[in-house]
Every structure is written in C-alpha cells, then in structure tokens.
Amino acid sequence: MTKRSQPLPETLVQVTSLREFFRDSVDSAMSANNVSVDHQTSHYVVNLLTLFARSEALYESTPEGLQLRPLAQMLSDSLEASTLQQRTFGLQRLGDVALFISGFFAESLQRSAVDIDYYINMGGGAYRSLSLHVRGTMRGEAFGNVFAELAEKFQPIVDVLNEVREAAHSTSDADILRLYEIWLKTGSQRASRLLRKLGVHPEQSGRTAYQH
C-alpha cells in the first residue's frame, strides 16, 4: 500500500469509526461464511477496506483523470521493476486492487472483458509471489504469513467482502443468475450457500475445480 508522507488532517478523524465499521462487518461476514484467518490477516483486510473507501487511493491519476490500471499492466510493471522494493510494491498493489474489486464490484465485472475468476487468479497469484519475494526480509517477518494466507484463502475472503457489501441487498432473478455464474467460475461456498437458501441446488459436476 502507498505510505502517507504526512499525518492525517484532523478533519478525517471519522476514518477511525469507518475502520471499526469494517472490522465489525468483516468479523460478522467471516463467521457467516465459516472463514477463519489469522488476526493479522483480518487486520490487513480491514485496513485495506478503510484505505480504498477513498477513491483516490484505489484509482490512479492520469491525464484523463482517475483511472484503474488493468491488472495485466500492473503485473507486467512489477515483473519488469528494477528493484525488489518496486517489485514487491507492485505485487502488493495488484493483490490489493484485485481483492477489493472482486469483493465489492463482482456484479460489474460480468459486463467487462474479464470476470471475477480472472481477478481471483491474478490477486491470489500476486499475493503468493509477494510472500516468496519478501521471505527473509524484515517486511517478510511482519507480513510474509499475511500475504501467504491471503493467497491461500483469496476466494473465501472474496466471499467475505461480498457479504460485507451485500448484507442489506435484496435478491432478484438477475442476482440469482449472477450467484450461479460466480459459483460455476470460482466454487464460492458463499454463492453455493445463498443459492441453496433460494432453492437453487448447484451440482458439483457442473463446474471445474477452482485453481489460482
């Protein structure tokens, strides 16, 4: 994540309450989806949601305005980075953006050139590579296990973020079709559980196994 060069102004003190909101929501969603992660990993996810609540942190400034760079471009830039620090920053940025977008904007992805399974594969792969790159460093001592767990449980954590976003969301026929599509592409246990609650029972033989 981008580090701040200046302290937060006093007018943004309310971010603390936003962090607590996300903490409670994430804890509740993890319980509902039977997802268990280390405290540090949960803390990382909560901080990520708090950070990306500000659009300027998620999007990047370009001559055309704030835009979200394609994941493939982020990956290419990180692989071509001249220093380890630049490479690890690029991989972390890629993982963070992929996690947030697939967790909070899954519906919009069905209208894009790539769908949620692409984001899950790219994000999980970025965190996995990151956990290896930081091994043996001070940063690895602090975050290596977090990045490894984010890679291993990327898709279940996406379920958790979907739960956070959709807690008060009413379900339409289009939503049911989207849940089924997500289940087919990712094997999401949350999507399967919600489908069964709605009377739709997905068949395991109807999908291929999920892989990063």
Backbone as a chain_set.jsonl record, in Angstrom:
{"seq": "MTKRSQPLPETLVQVTSLREFFRDSVDSAMSANNVSVDHQTSHYVVNLLTLFARSEALYESTPEGLQLRPLAQMLSDSLEASTLQQRTFGLQRLGDVALFISGFFAESLQRSAVDIDYYINMGGGAYRSLSLHVRGTMRGEAFGNVFAELAEKFQPIVDVLNEVREAAHSTSDADILRLYEIWLKTGSQRASRLLRKLGVHPEQSGRTAYQH", "coords": {"N": [[0.835, -1.191, 0.0], [0.349, 2.334, -0.548], [2.38, 4.492, 1.285], [1.683, 7.082, 3.615], [2.932, 10.354, 3.44], [2.459, 12.425, 5.069], [0.814, 13.279, 8.157], [-2.609, 12.322, 8.905], [-5.074, 14.807, 8.36], [-6.95, 16.643, 10.828], [-9.612, 16.757, 10.109], [-10.274, 14.286, 9.114], [-10.753, 12.469, 11.067], [-12.941, 10.84, 11.39], [-12.448, 8.541, 9.976], [-11.537, 6.59, 11.681], [-13.855, 5.552, 12.908], [-14.986, 4.453, 10.654], [-13.185, 2.418, 10.12], [-13.687, 0.813, 12.331], [-16.298, 0.096, 11.742], [-15.904, -1.476, 9.429], [-14.341, -3.45, 10.601], [-16.135, -4.743, 12.374], [-18.025, -5.585, 10.488], [-16.541, -7.282, 8.805], [-15.731, -9.27, 10.632], [-18.251, -10.337, 11.292], [-19.099, -11.261, 8.761], [-17.146, -13.154, 8.201], [-17.705, -15.05, 10.146], [-20.282, -15.822, 9.323], [-19.696, -17.034, 6.914], [-18.064, -19.085, 7.6], [-15.284, -18.674, 7.571], [-11.973, -18.554, 8.53], [-9.26, -16.674, 9.585], [-5.907, -15.577, 10.365], [-5.37, -13.162, 12.987], [-3.775, -10.985, 12.182], [-4.079, -11.057, 9.422], [-6.814, -10.557, 9.117], [-6.836, -7.979, 10.167], [-5.312, -6.697, 8.214], [-7.023, -6.863, 5.983], [-9.193, -5.316, 6.882], [-7.948, -2.802, 7.136], [-7.329, -2.43, 4.463], [-9.878, -2.134, 3.275], [-10.667, 0.214, 4.547], [-8.773, 2.007, 3.556], [-9.291, 1.953, 0.734], [-11.797, 2.998, 0.696], [-11.564, 5.558, 0.061], [-11.61, 7.006, -3.003], [-9.429, 8.067, -4.36], [-7.329, 6.603, -3.447], [-7.706, 4.098, -4.5], [-7.907, 4.437, -7.298], [-5.757, 5.653, -9.947], [-4.004, 8.628, -10.771], [-4.286, 10.099, -13.943], [-3.676, 11.74, -17.149], [-6.217, 11.745, -18.192], [-7.796, 11.743, -16.031], [-8.879, 10.177, -12.887], [-8.181, 6.765, -12.936], [-8.453, 3.178, -13.161], [-5.848, 1.012, -13.383], [-5.256, -1.683, -15.686], [-5.079, -5.076, -14.498], [-3.233, -6.779, -15.721], [-1.347, -5.007, -16.707], [-0.362, -3.947, -14.332], [0.868, -6.257, -13.311], [2.819, -6.735, -15.281], [4.399, -4.423, -14.995], [5.369, -4.808, -12.398], [6.898, -7.129, -12.66], [8.865, -6.239, -14.341], [10.184, -4.423, -12.828], [12.958, -2.573, -11.527], [14.042, -2.803, -9.019], [13.882, -4.712, -5.931], [12.177, -3.622, -4.041], [10.418, -2.048, -5.577], [9.259, -4.05, -7.077], [7.952, -5.658, -5.138], [6.165, -3.779, -4.105], [4.572, -3.357, -6.366], [3.421, -5.917, -6.741], [1.984, -6.139, -4.346], [0.178, -4.031, -4.605], [-1.247, -4.938, -6.837], [-2.415, -7.321, -5.803], [-3.98, -6.21, -3.733], [-5.776, -4.467, -5.097], [-7.083, -6.292, -6.795], [-8.341, -7.923, -4.894], [-10.094, -6.125, -3.61], [-11.724, -5.185, -5.75], [-12.881, -7.588, -6.767], [-14.244, -8.328, -4.512], [-16.011, -6.219, -3.943], [-17.115, -5.291, -6.313], [-18.177, -7.317, -7.881], [-20.489, -7.736, -9.424], [-20.351, -5.803, -11.459], [-18.243, -6.747, -12.936], [-19.168, -8.707, -14.647], [-19.894, -7.396, -16.888], [-17.594, -6.651, -18.067], [-14.47, -7.155, -19.894], [-13.055, -9.143, -18.637], [-13.814, -11.529, -16.074], [-14.83, -12.281, -12.65], [-13.352, -14.561, -11.893], [-10.923, -14.234, -13.148], [-9.877, -12.012, -11.779], [-9.631, -13.169, -9.252], [-7.734, -15.181, -9.7], [-5.52, -13.624, -10.547], [-5.122, -11.921, -8.337], [-4.727, -13.738, -6.178], [-2.443, -15.034, -7.116], [-0.625, -12.903, -7.175], [-0.339, -12.22, -4.431], [0.759, -14.641, -3.572], [3.221, -14.752, -4.932], [4.31, -12.465, -3.811], [4.58, -13.186, -1.106], [6.706, -14.945, -1.305], [8.729, -13.329, -2.342], [9.288, -11.55, -0.261], [10.353, -13.115, 1.65], [12.652, -13.793, 4.223], [13.271, -11.163, 4.676], [12.897, -8.061, 6.563], [10.36, -7.082, 6.124], [9.133, -9.365, 5.341], [9.153, -10.792, 7.713], [7.223, -9.382, 9.087], [4.924, -9.381, 7.419], [4.882, -11.63, 5.792], [3.509, -14.083, 6.385], [0.919, -13.13, 6.336], [0.529, -12.363, 3.641], [0.834, -14.868, 2.474], [-1.375, -16.238, 3.53], [-3.464, -14.718, 2.513], [-3.158, -15.346, -0.162], [-3.668, -18.124, -0.14], [-6.314, -18.218, 0.801], [-7.797, -16.586, -0.831], [-10.163, -16.63, -2.464], [-12.254, -17.436, -0.573], [-12.072, -15.164, 1.081], [-12.881, -13.209, -0.666], [-15.557, -13.945, -0.788], [-16.275, -13.172, 1.801], [-15.989, -10.367, 1.639], [-17.923, -9.835, -0.278], [-20.136, -10.467, 1.243], [-20.028, -8.466, 3.18], [-20.563, -6.236, 1.602], [-23.081, -6.815, 0.515], [-24.889, -7.175, 2.539], [-27.366, -5.962, 3.079], [-28.654, -6.305, 0.75], [-31.221, -6.824, -1.585], [-32.511, -9.702, -3.282], [-32.737, -10.44, -6.682], [-33.992, -11.997, -9.749], [-31.924, -11.702, -11.576], [-29.788, -11.441, -9.822], [-29.691, -14.028, -8.763], [-28.912, -15.533, -11.003], [-26.397, -14.423, -11.352], [-25.131, -15.179, -8.972], [-25.052, -17.932, -9.4], [-23.398, -18.018, -11.633], [-21.021, -17.022, -10.564], [-20.502, -19.066, -8.732], [-20.088, -21.224, -10.517], [-17.72, -20.371, -11.764], [-15.837, -19.931, -9.739], [-16.234, -21.589, -7.554], [-17.266, -20.628, -5.207], [-18.132, -20.855, -1.844], [-19.886, -19.293, -0.451], [-21.607, -18.303, -2.457], [-22.751, -20.749, -3.2], [-24.065, -21.424, -0.8], [-25.955, -19.318, -0.57], [-27.437, -19.702, -2.894], [-28.638, -22.179, -2.322], [-30.24, -21.448, -0.197], [-32.046, -19.98, -1.615], [-33.369, -21.893, -2.952], [-32.05, -23.042, -5.064], [-30.022, -25.6, -6.171], [-26.855, -26.139, -6.706], [-24.942, -28.331, -8.818], [-22.051, -30.19, -8.205], [-20.73, -31.478, -10.256], [-21.132, -29.844, -12.354], [-19.257, -27.898, -12.66], [-15.842, -26.78, -13.068], [-12.871, -27.488, -11.193], [-11.755, -25.012, -8.915], [-8.851, -23.067, -9.306], [-5.912, -21.222, -8.421]], "CA": [[0.0, 0.0, 0.0], [1.081, 3.575, -0.538], [2.544, 5.062, 2.611], [1.396, 8.503, 3.684], [4.09, 11.16, 3.793], [2.016, 13.419, 6.032], [-0.229, 12.742, 9.028], [-3.975, 12.63, 8.51], [-5.616, 16.035, 8.926], [-7.939, 16.423, 11.875], [-10.949, 16.641, 9.537], [-10.518, 12.92, 8.699], [-10.791, 11.622, 12.253], [-14.044, 9.897, 11.273], [-11.967, 7.306, 9.384], [-11.424, 5.619, 12.76], [-15.137, 4.883, 13.053], [-15.167, 3.656, 9.446], [-12.391, 1.209, 10.331], [-14.417, -0.048, 13.277], [-17.441, -0.451, 11.0], [-15.408, -2.563, 8.592], [-13.888, -4.536, 11.459], [-17.318, -5.483, 12.823], [-18.654, -6.21, 9.319], [-15.683, -8.388, 8.358], [-15.842, -10.333, 11.638], [-19.568, -10.955, 11.138], [-19.141, -11.969, 7.482], [-16.291, -14.34, 8.316], [-18.455, -16.022, 10.926], [-21.393, -16.307, 8.498], [-19.175, -17.847, 5.814], [-17.151, -20.094, 8.155], [-13.93, -18.366, 7.135], [-11.115, -18.231, 9.666], [-7.924, -16.222, 9.22], [-5.121, -15.036, 11.462], [-5.752, -11.805, 13.368], [-3.043, -10.019, 11.355], [-4.684, -11.054, 8.088], [-8.082, -9.841, 9.245], [-6.491, -6.569, 10.347], [-4.875, -6.214, 6.908], [-8.21, -6.708, 5.141], [-9.947, -4.161, 7.398], [-7.216, -1.597, 6.746], [-7.462, -2.291, 3.011], [-11.205, -1.583, 3.001], [-10.666, 1.602, 5.015], [-7.972, 2.789, 2.621], [-9.929, 2.055, -0.572], [-13.032, 3.767, 0.797], [-11.205, 6.817, -0.609], [-11.416, 6.647, -4.406], [-8.107, 8.467, -4.831], [-6.381, 5.555, -3.066], [-7.934, 2.958, -5.38], [-7.628, 4.816, -8.679], [-4.5, 6.362, -10.161], [-4.163, 9.88, -11.518], [-3.781, 10.101, -15.313], [-4.125, 12.947, -17.856], [-7.658, 11.627, -18.455], [-8.483, 11.704, -14.747], [-8.63, 9.0, -12.078], [-8.494, 5.527, -13.644], [-7.95, 1.939, -12.589], [-4.986, 0.36, -14.368], [-5.529, -3.114, -15.867], [-4.247, -5.942, -13.675], [-2.126, -7.303, -16.525], [-0.331, -3.963, -16.767], [0.267, -3.916, -13.006], [1.746, -7.421, -13.221], [3.957, -6.506, -16.167], [5.254, -3.41, -14.385], [6.049, -5.354, -11.221], [7.898, -8.09, -13.112], [9.937, -5.507, -15.005], [10.739, -3.445, -11.886], [14.42, -2.653, -11.426], [14.438, -3.079, -7.643], [12.995, -5.597, -5.188], [11.16, -2.797, -3.391], [9.419, -1.686, -6.578], [8.544, -5.266, -7.464], [7.044, -6.061, -4.072], [5.086, -2.795, -4.052], [3.673, -3.623, -7.49], [2.662, -7.134, -6.465], [1.022, -5.865, -3.283], [-0.862, -3.189, -5.203], [-2.052, -5.815, -7.683], [-3.23, -8.167, -4.936], [-4.951, -5.388, -3.007], [-6.811, -3.992, -6.022], [-7.863, -7.452, -7.242], [-9.185, -8.359, -3.782], [-11.16, -5.151, -3.381], [-12.649, -5.16, -6.891], [-13.665, -8.83, -6.828], [-15.09, -8.391, -3.338], [-17.02, -5.165, -3.873], [-17.664, -4.947, -7.628], [-18.339, -8.564, -8.636], [-21.575, -7.602, -10.396], [-19.934, -5.003, -12.609], [-17.256, -7.482, -13.72], [-19.812, -9.513, -15.685], [-20.045, -6.556, -18.082], [-16.259, -6.284, -18.525], [-13.808, -8.151, -20.738], [-12.626, -10.24, -17.766], [-14.777, -11.706, -14.992], [-14.325, -12.38, -11.295], [-12.353, -15.617, -11.766], [-9.641, -13.64, -13.576], [-9.389, -11.199, -10.667], [-9.243, -14.062, -8.165], [-6.474, -15.812, -10.086], [-4.455, -12.617, -10.563], [-4.879, -11.453, -6.978], [-4.124, -14.815, -5.408], [-1.086, -15.244, -7.617], [0.214, -11.773, -6.761], [-0.023, -12.385, -3.012], [1.635, -15.799, -3.429], [4.555, -14.314, -5.341], [4.769, -11.477, -2.836], [5.012, -13.89, 0.104], [8.01, -15.531, -1.6], [9.694, -12.254, -2.559], [9.658, -10.877, 0.99], [10.911, -14.109, 2.579], [13.996, -13.483, 4.69], [13.43, -9.725, 4.878], [12.147, -7.529, 7.698], [8.967, -6.992, 5.714], [8.632, -10.72, 5.356], [8.9, -11.149, 9.107], [5.994, -8.714, 9.525], [3.757, -9.61, 6.569], [5.003, -12.816, 4.95], [2.417, -15.019, 6.657], [-0.326, -12.486, 5.914], [0.421, -12.484, 2.188], [0.645, -16.288, 2.158], [-2.756, -16.613, 3.859], [-4.317, -14.04, 1.536], [-3.073, -16.141, -1.394], [-4.313, -19.42, 0.073], [-7.744, -18.087, 1.078], [-8.252, -15.409, -1.569], [-11.563, -16.744, -2.866], [-13.132, -17.306, 0.591], [-12.074, -13.784, 1.563], [-13.763, -12.503, -1.6], [-16.904, -14.218, -0.283], [-16.468, -12.337, 2.987], [-16.192, -8.979, 1.212], [-19.25, -9.789, -0.898], [-21.103, -10.472, 2.338], [-19.987, -7.126, 3.768], [-21.203, -5.294, 0.683], [-24.447, -7.17, 0.151], [-25.637, -7.545, 3.744], [-28.737, -5.462, 3.016], [-29.016, -6.309, -0.673], [-32.34, -7.7, -1.939], [-32.139, -10.627, -4.35], [-33.609, -10.507, -7.854], [-33.663, -13.109, -10.631], [-30.596, -11.431, -12.128], [-28.826, -11.734, -8.762], [-29.583, -15.484, -8.668], [-28.103, -15.971, -12.133], [-25.024, -13.996, -11.106], [-24.601, -16.063, -7.933], [-24.768, -19.227, -10.02], [-22.248, -17.826, -12.502], [-19.86, -16.911, -9.684], [-20.238, -20.409, -8.214], [-19.513, -22.015, -11.597], [-16.372, -19.927, -12.129], [-14.895, -19.849, -8.618], [-16.511, -22.537, -6.494], [-17.566, -19.855, -3.994], [-19.028, -21.5, -0.888], [-20.944, -18.326, -0.114], [-22.576, -18.329, -3.547], [-23.473, -22.014, -3.081], [-24.963, -21.348, 0.359], [-27.059, -18.405, -0.877], [-28.271, -20.351, -3.899], [-29.437, -23.201, -1.661], [-31.268, -20.743, 0.571], [-33.041, -19.503, -2.569], [-33.989, -23.046, -3.583], [-31.249, -23.484, -6.205], [-29.03, -26.537, -5.649], [-25.836, -26.351, -7.747], [-24.334, -29.649, -8.897], [-20.601, -30.078, -8.27], [-20.275, -31.973, -11.552], [-21.388, -28.836, -13.378], [-18.218, -26.875, -12.716], [-14.469, -27.266, -12.974], [-12.264, -27.148, -9.903], [-11.137, -23.691, -8.846], [-7.414, -23.023, -9.075], [-5.293, -19.898, -8.592]], "C": [[0.872, 1.244, 0.0], [1.163, 4.126, 0.871], [2.283, 6.565, 2.567], [2.657, 9.256, 4.098], [3.737, 12.214, 4.826], [0.943, 12.799, 6.915], [-1.605, 13.126, 8.526], [-4.43, 13.946, 9.117], [-6.722, 15.737, 9.91], [-9.34, 16.223, 11.312], [-11.281, 15.215, 9.129], [-10.523, 11.95, 9.881], [-11.876, 10.561, 12.142], [-13.624, 8.589, 10.62], [-11.845, 6.216, 10.442], [-12.726, 4.857, 12.939], [-15.442, 4.032, 11.824], [-14.388, 2.355, 9.571], [-13.104, 0.25, 11.28], [-15.643, -0.677, 12.614], [-16.999, -1.637, 10.152], [-14.943, -3.745, 9.443], [-15.065, -5.403, 11.915], [-17.959, -6.237, 11.657], [-17.861, -7.416, 8.836], [-15.776, -9.555, 9.337], [-17.164, -11.091, 11.487], [-19.646, -11.787, 9.864], [-18.276, -13.219, 7.516], [-17.005, -15.436, 9.093], [-19.572, -16.643, 10.086], [-20.922, -17.252, 7.401], [-18.187, -18.919, 6.273], [-15.729, -19.927, 7.637], [-13.122, -17.943, 8.354], [-9.733, -17.835, 9.16], [-7.213, -15.71, 10.464], [-5.536, -13.587, 11.738], [-5.056, -10.767, 12.496], [-3.637, -9.926, 9.958], [-6.01, -10.315, 8.097], [-7.841, -8.346, 9.374], [-6.064, -5.947, 9.017], [-6.072, -5.937, 6.008], [-9.024, -5.488, 5.575], [-9.263, -2.858, 6.997], [-7.312, -1.343, 5.244], [-8.805, -1.669, 2.649], [-11.272, -0.114, 3.409], [-9.91, 2.489, 4.048], [-8.72, 3.023, 1.313], [-11.329, 2.662, -0.506], [-12.824, 5.149, 0.181], [-10.851, 6.485, -2.049], [-10.028, 6.998, -4.906], [-7.032, 7.463, -4.438], [-6.513, 4.345, -3.99], [-7.525, 3.272, -6.814], [-6.322, 5.605, -8.759], [-4.735, 7.567, -11.062], [-3.515, 9.759, -12.897], [-4.222, 11.417, -15.972], [-5.621, 12.943, -18.146], [-8.469, 11.595, -17.166], [-8.144, 10.448, -13.971], [-9.078, 7.738, -12.823], [-7.896, 4.348, -12.903], [-7.131, 1.222, -13.655], [-5.342, -1.115, -14.487], [-4.573, -3.955, -15.026], [-3.042, -6.468, -14.446], [-0.998, -6.286, -16.626], [0.399, -3.838, -15.428], [1.27, -5.062, -12.865], [2.998, -7.224, -14.06], [4.931, -5.506, -15.555], [6.029, -3.967, -13.199], [7.143, -6.336, -11.635], [9.096, -7.398, -13.754], [10.602, -4.474, -14.089], [12.233, -3.671, -11.704], [14.909, -2.962, -10.019], [13.43, -4.007, -6.977], [11.87, -4.81, -4.532], [10.05, -2.422, -4.361], [8.591, -2.907, -6.978], [7.537, -5.67, -6.402], [5.897, -5.073, -3.921], [4.068, -3.066, -5.161], [2.817, -4.852, -7.275], [1.614, -6.908, -5.383], [-0.131, -5.022, -3.799], [-1.807, -4.039, -6.053], [-2.966, -6.685, -6.831], [-4.325, -7.392, -4.246], [-6.107, -4.953, -3.905], [-7.697, -5.155, -6.467], [-8.808, -7.927, -6.144], [-10.362, -7.412, -3.588], [-12.187, -5.166, -4.507], [-13.498, -6.428, -6.943], [-14.584, -8.969, -5.628], [-16.231, -7.401, -3.34], [-17.674, -4.834, -5.208], [-17.843, -6.177, -8.504], [-19.4, -8.442, -9.718], [-21.128, -6.85, -11.646], [-18.952, -5.755, -13.495], [-17.895, -8.313, -14.823], [-20.019, -8.716, -16.965], [-18.688, -6.146, -18.654], [-15.645, -7.415, -19.336], [-13.341, -9.353, -19.937], [-13.566, -10.301, -16.572], [-14.06, -11.956, -13.67], [-13.254, -13.454, -11.143], [-10.968, -15.131, -12.177], [-9.043, -12.82, -12.44], [-8.915, -12.077, -9.513], [-7.906, -14.73, -8.472], [-5.307, -14.824, -10.035], [-4.111, -12.168, -9.147], [-4.212, -12.498, -6.115], [-2.688, -15.075, -5.827], [-0.134, -14.139, -7.187], [0.61, -11.895, -5.297], [0.928, -13.568, -2.795], [3.074, -15.429, -3.806], [5.145, -13.346, -4.334], [5.292, -12.158, -1.577], [6.385, -14.521, -0.085], [9.087, -14.46, -1.74], [10.16, -11.616, -1.253], [10.271, -11.843, 2.002], [12.352, -13.744, 2.943], [14.271, -12.014, 4.889], [12.642, -9.289, 6.107], [10.668, -7.436, 7.364], [8.333, -8.38, 5.71], [8.326, -11.209, 6.756], [7.555, -10.592, 9.569], [4.766, -9.168, 8.735], [3.797, -10.884, 5.735], [3.857, -13.793, 5.137], [1.067, -14.452, 6.235], [-0.518, -12.659, 4.411], [0.19, -13.937, 1.776], [-0.796, -16.722, 2.43], [-3.739, -15.943, 2.902], [-4.319, -14.805, 0.212], [-3.854, -17.438, -1.258], [-5.828, -19.305, 0.177], [-8.366, -16.919, 0.316], [-9.739, -15.504, -1.897], [-12.522, -16.717, -1.665], [-13.184, -15.875, 1.141], [-12.892, -12.897, 0.627], [-15.214, -12.72, -1.185], [-17.225, -13.314, 0.904], [-16.755, -10.895, 2.579], [-17.518, -8.819, 0.483], [-20.337, -9.725, 0.16], [-21.187, -9.096, 2.989], [-20.775, -6.154, 2.899], [-22.696, -5.557, 0.523], [-25.331, -7.514, 1.34], [-27.108, -7.118, 3.663], [-29.284, -5.481, 1.591], [-30.169, -7.264, -0.925], [-31.976, -8.511, -3.175], [-33.183, -10.652, -5.455], [-33.23, -11.729, -8.68], [-32.27, -12.942, -11.221], [-29.515, -11.744, -11.103], [-28.607, -13.238, -8.645], [-28.702, -16.028, -9.789], [-26.643, -15.606, -11.917], [-24.377, -14.856, -10.017], [-24.202, -17.408, -8.533], [-23.531, -19.133, -10.913], [-20.961, -17.745, -11.682], [-19.485, -18.276, -9.128], [-19.575, -21.275, -9.278], [-18.051, -21.673, -11.835], [-15.372, -20.025, -10.994], [-15.101, -20.899, -7.542], [-16.841, -21.88, -5.17], [-18.554, -20.584, -3.094], [-20.162, -20.57, -0.48], [-22.025, -18.334, -1.187], [-23.408, -19.606, -3.482], [-24.489, -21.969, -1.945], [-26.175, -20.466, 0.063], [-28.003, -19.012, -1.914], [-29.183, -21.394, -3.25], [-30.547, -22.574, -0.817], [-32.396, -20.268, -0.331], [-33.709, -20.651, -3.328], [-33.269, -23.55, -4.813], [-30.119, -24.352, -5.666], [-27.999, -26.851, -6.733], [-25.214, -27.741, -7.658], [-22.826, -29.497, -9.058], [-20.051, -30.514, -9.613], [-20.419, -30.934, -12.659], [-20.319, -27.775, -13.492], [-16.861, -27.544, -12.662], [-13.875, -26.796, -11.661], [-11.6, -25.79, -9.978], [-9.65, -23.837, -8.593], [-6.951, -21.599, -9.211], [-4.552, -19.905, -9.907]], "O": [[2.002, 1.218, 0.489], [0.155, 4.221, 1.572], [2.626, 7.234, 1.592], [3.366, 8.83, 5.01], [4.63, 12.834, 5.403], [0.234, 11.892, 6.48], [-1.765, 14.119, 7.817], [-4.188, 14.179, 10.302], [-7.363, 14.689, 9.831], [-10.177, 15.59, 11.957], [-12.438, 14.926, 8.824], [-10.319, 10.749, 9.706], [-11.751, 9.49, 12.736], [-14.366, 7.61, 10.696], [-12.029, 5.038, 10.136], [-12.708, 3.637, 13.105], [-16.092, 2.994, 11.942], [-14.878, 1.299, 9.17], [-13.124, -0.961, 11.063], [-15.985, -1.828, 12.882], [-17.648, -2.683, 10.157], [-15.124, -4.901, 9.061], [-15.007, -6.631, 11.852], [-18.383, -7.383, 11.809], [-18.437, -8.45, 8.498], [-15.888, -10.706, 8.917], [-17.199, -12.32, 11.546], [-20.192, -12.89, 9.874], [-18.634, -14.236, 6.922], [-16.921, -16.612, 8.739], [-19.784, -17.855, 10.134], [-21.649, -18.162, 7.001], [-17.552, -19.582, 5.452], [-15.055, -20.903, 7.307], [-13.545, -17.074, 9.118], [-9.109, -18.573, 8.397], [-7.843, -15.445, 11.488], [-5.994, -12.88, 10.841], [-5.671, -9.773, 12.109], [-3.694, -8.844, 9.374], [-6.299, -9.536, 7.189], [-8.549, -7.54, 8.77], [-6.411, -4.802, 8.726], [-6.132, -4.9, 5.348], [-9.49, -4.718, 4.735], [-9.927, -1.915, 6.566], [-7.37, -0.196, 4.801], [-8.865, -0.774, 1.807], [-11.861, 0.706, 2.704], [-10.348, 3.599, 3.748], [-8.784, 4.153, 0.829], [-11.979, 2.825, -1.538], [-13.787, 5.827, -0.177], [-9.89, 5.757, -2.296], [-9.493, 6.313, -5.778], [-5.946, 7.458, -5.018], [-5.531, 3.643, -4.233], [-6.869, 2.461, -7.468], [-5.85, 6.152, -7.762], [-5.548, 7.529, -11.984], [-2.352, 9.371, -13.016], [-5.054, 12.133, -15.415], [-6.227, 14.0, -18.325], [-9.689, 11.438, -17.201], [-7.223, 9.722, -14.344], [-10.216, 7.655, -13.285], [-6.957, 4.495, -12.121], [-7.657, 0.863, -14.709], [-5.697, -1.741, -13.488], [-3.406, -3.601, -14.857], [-1.952, -6.589, -13.888], [0.176, -6.656, -16.631], [1.615, -3.649, -15.387], [2.378, -4.869, -12.367], [4.107, -7.511, -13.609], [6.144, -5.713, -15.59], [7.202, -3.645, -13.01], [8.208, -6.368, -11.018], [10.212, -7.916, -13.714], [11.483, -3.734, -14.526], [12.712, -4.804, -11.724], [16.066, -3.341, -9.837], [12.275, -4.086, -7.394], [10.734, -5.281, -4.473], [8.871, -2.472, -4.009], [7.383, -2.811, -7.191], [6.392, -5.99, -6.722], [4.769, -5.479, -3.638], [2.86, -3.013, -4.933], [1.625, -4.846, -7.584], [0.495, -7.414, -5.477], [-1.289, -5.275, -3.465], [-3.025, -3.873, -5.99], [-4.162, -6.78, -7.105], [-5.467, -7.847, -4.173], [-7.273, -5.058, -3.524], [-8.92, -5.023, -6.512], [-9.949, -8.295, -6.425], [-11.498, -7.854, -3.421], [-13.391, -5.161, -4.247], [-14.71, -6.349, -7.141], [-15.603, -9.655, -5.709], [-17.303, -7.688, -2.808], [-18.7, -4.153, -5.23], [-17.683, -6.105, -9.722], [-19.236, -8.982, -10.812], [-21.488, -7.224, -12.762], [-18.83, -5.445, -14.68], [-17.248, -8.601, -15.83], [-20.291, -9.295, -18.016], [-18.629, -5.382, -19.618], [-16.222, -8.496, -19.452], [-13.238, -10.457, -20.472], [-14.058, -9.274, -16.104], [-12.836, -11.855, -13.586], [-12.332, -13.285, -10.345], [-9.96, -15.566, -11.62], [-7.847, -12.913, -12.165], [-7.912, -11.77, -8.869], [-7.045, -14.832, -7.598], [-4.231, -15.155, -9.535], [-2.936, -12.049, -8.799], [-3.252, -12.205, -5.402], [-1.821, -15.31, -4.985], [1.026, -14.401, -6.87], [1.776, -11.694, -4.955], [1.806, -13.506, -1.934], [4.019, -15.756, -3.088], [6.339, -13.399, -4.037], [6.324, -11.76, -1.038], [7.152, -14.625, 0.872], [10.223, -14.657, -1.309], [11.309, -11.187, -1.152], [10.664, -11.429, 3.093], [13.163, -13.426, 2.072], [15.391, -11.64, 5.235], [11.824, -10.044, 6.632], [9.817, -7.683, 8.219], [7.156, -8.544, 6.031], [7.364, -11.948, 6.971], [6.837, -11.232, 10.337], [3.687, -9.326, 9.306], [2.83, -11.186, 5.035], [3.292, -14.282, 4.159], [0.176, -15.196, 5.825], [-1.592, -13.053, 3.957], [-0.562, -14.208, 0.839], [-1.373, -17.484, 1.655], [-4.743, -16.548, 2.525], [-5.349, -14.902, -0.455], [-4.612, -17.81, -2.153], [-6.553, -20.179, -0.298], [-9.35, -16.332, 0.767], [-10.493, -14.565, -1.639], [-13.535, -16.021, -1.735], [-14.231, -15.43, 1.612], [-13.526, -11.942, 1.075], [-16.016, -11.787, -1.223], [-18.321, -12.76, 0.993], [-17.667, -10.269, 3.119], [-18.171, -7.783, 0.608], [-21.333, -9.021, 0.001], [-22.274, -8.616, 3.31], [-21.558, -5.349, 3.404], [-23.484, -4.619, 0.407], [-26.408, -8.084, 1.167], [-27.99, -7.839, 4.13], [-30.24, -4.778, 1.265], [-30.098, -8.421, -0.512], [-31.212, -8.046, -4.021], [-34.368, -10.86, -5.197], [-32.265, -12.423, -8.361], [-31.523, -13.911, -11.353], [-28.449, -12.25, -11.455], [-27.478, -13.687, -8.451], [-27.847, -16.881, -9.553], [-25.749, -16.381, -12.257], [-23.206, -15.221, -10.129], [-23.145, -17.953, -8.213], [-22.714, -20.054, -10.949], [-19.941, -18.324, -12.054], [-18.305, -18.619, -9.055], [-18.611, -21.983, -8.988], [-17.232, -22.56, -12.079], [-14.177, -20.185, -11.243], [-14.228, -21.087, -6.695], [-16.711, -22.506, -4.117], [-19.67, -20.897, -3.509], [-21.272, -21.022, -0.197], [-23.215, -18.369, -0.875], [-24.622, -19.568, -3.683], [-25.626, -22.415, -2.098], [-27.301, -20.827, 0.407], [-29.22, -18.854, -1.822], [-30.364, -21.483, -3.586], [-31.654, -23.106, -0.736], [-33.545, -20.158, 0.096], [-34.513, -20.421, -4.231], [-33.799, -24.391, -5.539], [-29.347, -23.914, -4.813], [-28.225, -27.718, -7.577], [-24.987, -28.263, -6.567], [-22.364, -28.767, -9.935], [-19.032, -29.995, -10.07], [-19.899, -31.112, -13.761], [-20.431, -26.857, -14.305], [-16.732, -28.705, -12.271], [-14.333, -25.809, -11.085], [-10.961, -25.453, -10.974], [-9.234, -24.64, -7.758], [-7.501, -20.834, -10.004], [-3.945, -18.9, -10.279]]}, "num_chains": 1, "name": "protein.A"}
